[in-house]
Amino acid sequence: MTLEMETFPNNLKEIKSYAFLNGGKGLTFKNIPDSVVFIGDWAFSNCPNLKIEFFNVQTIGVTAFFDSG
């Protein structure tokens, strides 16, 4: 699976747990907006080539980026 997005919506408040778990090899985001204050547990885990250029998040869950790029 390949998912490429420039960014998330500017009004997004959180990325829930397991949201992109096993997201595949092509998961790419330009940035996560400042409106996001929470990234849940395992949200981007097992995404080996994950690329996020910028983010400024207050709380990041346990293993949110486990085994990810």
Buried (B, 14 or more C-beta within 10 A) or exposed (E): EEEEEEBBEEEEEBBEBBBBBEBBEEBBBEBBBEEBEBBBBBBBBBBEEBEBEEBEBEEBBEBBBBEBE
